[in-house]
Amino acid sequence: MRQRKITVSEVLSVLNNFQIIEVYNDDKPFPSYLLMGYAGERPLHILAAVNTENFEIHLVTVYIPDDSIWMDDYRRRK
């Protein structure tokens, strides 16, 4: 996050209002979900793995979606 200049407050903002755009049920050790949301005007993607047995959410990575990979709404790949 530091290298990408993404703050904790931006991540928390997205986690308060996000949309699940991809589901990876076969990820190990836990299924993961690609979340999309906005921190102000800035779009962010968060990959989170969820351990439902212990009610834990693990943030795997956070990044700014690349226009060359994602459609205008950052919810669908090109």
C-alpha positions as CSV (number, residue, x, y, z in Angstrom):
1,M,0.0,0.0,0.0
2,R,2.8,2.4,0.8
3,Q,4.4,1.8,-2.6
4,R,1.1,2.5,-4.3
5,K,0.4,5.5,-2.1
6,I,-2.9,4.0,-0.8
7,T,-3.8,4.9,2.8
8,V,-5.5,2.8,5.5
9,S,-8.3,5.4,5.6
10,E,-8.9,4.8,1.8
11,V,-9.1,1.0,2.4
12,L,-11.5,1.5,5.2
13,S,-13.6,3.8,3.1
14,V,-13.9,1.1,0.4
15,L,-14.6,-1.6,3.0
16,N,-17.6,0.4,4.1
17,N,-19.1,0.5,0.6
18,F,-17.9,-2.1,-2.0
19,Q,-19.1,-4.5,-4.6
20,I,-17.8,-8.0,-5.1
21,I,-16.7,-8.2,-8.7
22,E,-15.0,-11.6,-8.8
23,V,-15.1,-14.7,-6.6
24,Y,-12.2,-17.2,-6.3
25,N,-13.7,-20.2,-4.4
26,D,-10.7,-22.4,-5.1
27,D,-8.1,-20.1,-3.5
28,K,-6.1,-21.6,-0.6
29,P,-6.2,-21.5,2.3
30,F,-9.4,-19.5,2.1
31,P,-11.8,-18.5,-0.7
32,S,-11.1,-14.9,-1.8
33,Y,-13.1,-12.1,-3.3
34,L,-12.1,-9.1,-5.5
35,L,-13.8,-6.0,-4.1
36,M,-14.2,-2.8,-6.0
37,G,-15.0,0.6,-4.4
38,Y,-14.1,4.2,-4.4
39,A,-12.1,6.2,-1.9
40,G,-13.5,9.6,-2.8
41,E,-13.0,9.7,-6.6
42,R,-10.2,7.1,-6.6
43,P,-11.2,3.6,-7.6
44,L,-9.6,0.8,-5.6
45,H,-9.6,-3.0,-5.9
46,I,-9.1,-5.1,-2.7
47,L,-8.4,-8.8,-2.8
48,A,-9.7,-10.3,0.5
49,A,-9.6,-13.9,1.7
50,V,-12.3,-15.0,4.1
51,N,-12.0,-17.6,6.8
52,T,-15.7,-18.2,7.7
53,E,-14.8,-20.7,10.5
54,N,-13.1,-18.0,12.6
55,F,-14.8,-14.9,11.1
56,E,-11.5,-13.5,9.8
57,I,-10.9,-11.4,6.8
58,H,-7.4,-11.3,5.4
59,L,-6.5,-8.4,3.0
60,V,-4.2,-9.9,0.4
61,T,-3.5,-6.9,-1.7
62,V,-4.9,-3.4,-2.6
63,Y,-4.3,-1.7,-5.9
64,I,-5.6,1.0,-8.3
65,P,-7.2,-0.8,-11.2
66,D,-5.4,-0.4,-14.5
67,D,-7.4,1.2,-17.4
68,S,-5.7,-1.1,-19.9
69,I,-7.1,-4.2,-18.1
70,W,-10.5,-3.0,-16.7
71,M,-13.5,-1.4,-18.4
72,D,-14.6,2.1,-17.6
73,D,-16.5,1.0,-14.4
74,Y,-13.5,-1.0,-13.1
75,R,-15.9,-3.9,-12.5
76,R,-15.3,-5.9,-15.7
77,R,-12.2,-7.0,-17.5
78,K,-11.6,-6.0,-21.1
